[in-house]
């Protein structure tokens, strides 16, 4: 069996990508990041990938006639590299069945709330507006719905009196950067089992 191969999809700053790249560099990921897929060629995450020596697949969605058109190209790239796991780390595009179906059970996303609460965009702002005392992060399988796939792992983050997005976001990001590499390492070790909506992580 060869190395466990990971592709990361990201659109922005790339802090979670960096956490994964650092873990891989330190031998804590259990696999190698083979590719960054990014829909914004000028995004800071691209510089992070280049600094880490990780290849990139960059594209501009508007240059394609449809989502399916660019996803067909991405899928060919993933297949060519024998990717074992896709990690969505701040990838801001809805995926179509072109990628979701062949990679179901092999594609995960990190979301900044305790799903099923506050799916979709601005989950941190949603949690603050609702007045919950506890929020957090969720790593889940991608199933084509809006943050609706089976849940693999969650971490709680308390909301303090007077918290704002500015004060809460760094604590959410710190939790994400700790949890995501852990979950990827569990995949690389073959410890994650999916059975319907139930996910079991073997010791």
VENCORBEL-V64742 format. One record per residue. N is the residue number from 1. RES is the residue in one small letter. PSI is psi in whole degrees, -180 to 180 (NA if undefined). D_CENTER is the distance of its C-alpha to the mean C-alpha in whole Angstrom. Layout:
# VENCORBEL-V64742
N RES PSI D_CENTER
N RES PSI D_CENTER
This chain:
# VENCORBEL-V64742
1 x 131 25
2 x -173 23
3 x 150 20
4 x 123 17
5 x 131 15
6 x 140 11
7 x 137 10
8 x 132 7
9 x 127 7
10 x 157 8
11 x -11 11
12 x -126 12
13 x -37 13
14 x 29 10
15 x -38 11
16 x -36 8
17 x -44 8
18 x -41 12
19 x -40 11
20 x -43 10
21 x -41 13
22 x -42 15
23 x -40 15
24 x -44 15
25 x -36 18
26 x 0 20
27 x 21 19
28 x 4 17
29 x -21 14
30 x 5 17
31 x -173 16
32 x 143 15
33 x 111 13
34 x -26 15
35 x 139 13
36 x 128 11
37 x 124 12
38 x 133 12
39 x 4 14
40 x 92 16
41 x -22 18
42 x 3 19
43 x 146 16
44 x -29 16
45 x -28 13
46 x -42 16
47 x -37 18
48 x -42 16
49 x -44 15
50 x -41 19
51 x -31 20
52 x -1 18
53 x 28 20
54 x 131 17
55 x 155 17
56 x 147 16
57 x 107 16
58 x 139 17
59 x 159 18
60 x 110 20
61 x -35 19
62 x -20 23
63 x -2 24
64 x 151 24
65 x -22 26
66 x 166 23
67 x -42 19
68 x -33 20
69 x -48 22
70 x -30 19
71 x -31 17
72 x -41 20
73 x -43 20
74 x -44 16
75 x -40 17
76 x -39 20
77 x -42 18
78 x -43 16
79 x -41 19
80 x -33 21
81 x -5 19
82 x 45 19
83 x 132 15
84 x -27 14
85 x 133 10
86 x 132 8
87 x 118 4
88 x 116 3
89 x 78 3
90 x 39 6
91 x 119 7
92 x 27 10
93 x 144 12
94 x 136 13
95 x 149 13
96 x 172 16
97 x -17 17
98 x -40 18
99 x -38 14
100 x -45 14
101 x -52 17
102 x -22 17
103 x 13 14
104 x 133 14
105 x -6 13
106 x 22 12
107 x 127 8
108 x 158 6
109 x 151 4
110 x 134 5
111 x 137 8
112 x 53 11
113 x 171 13
114 x 89 15
115 x 149 15
116 x 9 17
117 x 139 18
118 x 58 17
119 x 173 14
120 x -160 14
121 x 156 14
122 x 47 16
123 x -34 15
124 x -45 17
125 x -39 20
126 x -45 20
127 x -43 20
128 x -43 23
129 x -34 25
130 x -24 25
131 x 21 26
132 x 154 24
133 x -15 25
134 x 127 22
135 x -154 18
136 x -149 15
137 x 155 11
138 x 133 10
139 x 126 8
140 x 160 9
141 x 151 9
142 x 127 9
143 x 9 13
144 x -18 14
145 x -178 15
146 x 96 14
147 x 40 11
148 x 0 14
149 x 166 13
150 x 140 14
151 x 131 13
152 x -46 12
153 x 150 13
154 x 151 13
155 x 136 15
156 x 146 18
157 x 123 19
158 x 145 22
159 x 121 23
160 x 157 26
161 x 133 29
162 x 0 29
163 x 143 25
164 x 175 24
165 x -39 21
166 x -37 22
167 x -29 23
168 x -37 20
169 x -45 17
170 x -34 17
171 x -37 17
172 x -46 14
173 x -40 13
174 x -41 15
175 x -42 13
176 x -46 10
177 x -22 11
178 x -43 13
179 x -41 11
180 x -48 8
181 x -33 10
182 x -47 13
183 x -42 11
184 x -40 10
185 x -36 14
186 x -39 15
187 x -47 13
188 x -31 15
189 x 1 18
190 x 27 18
191 x -7 18
192 x 122 16
193 x 134 18
194 x 126 17
195 x 97 21
196 x -124 21
197 x -5 19
198 x 133 19
199 x 128 17
200 x 128 19
201 x 111 18
202 x 147 21
203 x NA 23
